């Protein structure tokens, strides 16, 4: 994960997610904004990505851990330029 705060970021505006039983995978399609001025309604359509069930569980756990870290930092005040985990 980049630690440089000057990296380009593309906020996720919405997503489509669900099981693909015939492939034993999870479909994940993020829609994102490419400009701060871009309305959410005009978000770019992301590619259809697939995850194995194990990857989906790992992703869900990593997201939850990141939220918990942000909540902890919010309560304590985030130090300047802390590296991302």
N, C-alpha and C positions, 0 to 999 in steps of 0.2 A: 504494500500500500504506500503510495507516495506520501512523504512527509512535508513536501514543499507546498505552501499555501498558495503559490502562484499557478498551480496546475489548473487547467481548464476543467470545469465541472459542468455536468448537464443534469439539472434536477429532474427527477422522475415525476411525471405529472399524473400518470395512471398506469395500470397494468392489467393484463389478462393472465390468469393463472388457473390451471386445472389439470386433472389427470388425463393421460393418454394411455388407456389400458392396453390397446393393441401393441404399444411399444414398451409398456411397463416403465413409463417415464412421466415426468411432470412438465407441462408446457408453461413457460414463463415468457411473456412478451411485454417488456417495459416500453411505455411511451414517454418521451422526454422533451424538454425544452432546450433549444440551442441558443437562446438569447434571453436576457432578462426582460426584454420588452415583448416577448412572444406570449400571446394569450394561451392559457391552458387548453382552450378549445382547439387550438391549432398545433398541438404537440405533434412532434414527429413520431411516426409509427416505428417502433423498434422491430428487430428481427424476432422470429419465432425461435426461442432458445429452449432446449430440453435439458432436464436434470434427471439423474437416476434418483430413486427414492432415498438412497443414502446421501447423495449430494443435497437434496432438498432439506433433509433433516439437519445436515451440517450448516447449510445456509440459514435456516431458521434459528438455529442455536447461535450462530455468529451474529445475526441481527439482534437477537435478544441480549446477548452479552454487550454489544455496542450501545444499545439503548440504556442498559444498566450503567455502563461507564459514563455516558452523557448525564444521566440522572445524578450520579454520584458527584461528578464534576460540577454540575449545576448547583448542588447543595454546598459544595466547598469553594466554588469559584475556580474556573479553569485557569491553569497556569499558561502563560504566553508560550506559543509555539510548541505545544506538547506534541510529540510524534503520534501519528495514528497507529492503532494496533491492527 
